[in-house]
Amino acid sequence: MTVRTFAIALMVLGPVLMIVGWQTTSPGGFVGIVLIVLGAILLWTRRTSRHGR
């Protein structure tokens, strides 16, 4: 699994956890937001590190 695939998987799982988490009143909704942000950061840092080479 590449970093890109992992980041995309996090960004797909994030909205699912947001929907399910807020419907069940668990902290899963907030975890979903964090996963989306983490996936975006991974994609962004992957792009910036490739420009340096």
Backbone hydrogen bonds, N-H to C=O, Kabsch-Sander energy under -0.5 kcal/mol:
donor,donor_aa,acceptor,acceptor_aa,energy
6,F,2,T,-2.3
7,A,3,V,-2.7
8,I,4,R,-2.3
9,A,5,T,-2.3
10,L,6,F,-2.1
11,M,7,A,-2.1
12,V,8,I,-1.7
13,L,9,A,-2.4
14,G,10,L,-2.0
16,V,12,V,-1.0
17,L,13,L,-2.4
18,M,14,G,-2.2
19,I,15,P,-2.4
20,V,16,V,-2.5
21,G,17,L,-2.7
22,W,18,M,-2.2
23,Q,19,I,-1.4
24,T,20,V,-1.7
26,S,21,G,-2.1
29,G,26,S,-1.1
30,F,27,P,-0.6
31,V,27,P,-1.8
32,G,28,G,-2.0
33,I,29,G,-1.4
34,V,30,F,-1.9
35,L,31,V,-2.4
36,I,32,G,-2.0
37,V,33,I,-2.3
38,L,34,V,-2.8
39,G,35,L,-2.5
40,A,36,I,-2.2
41,I,37,V,-2.5
42,L,38,L,-2.5
43,L,39,G,-2.3
44,W,40,A,-2.5
45,T,41,I,-3.0
46,R,42,L,-1.9
47,R,43,L,-1.9
48,T,44,W,-2.4
49,S,45,T,-2.1
50,R,46,R,-1.2
51,H,47,R,-1.1
52,G,48,T,-0.8
53,R,50,R,-0.8
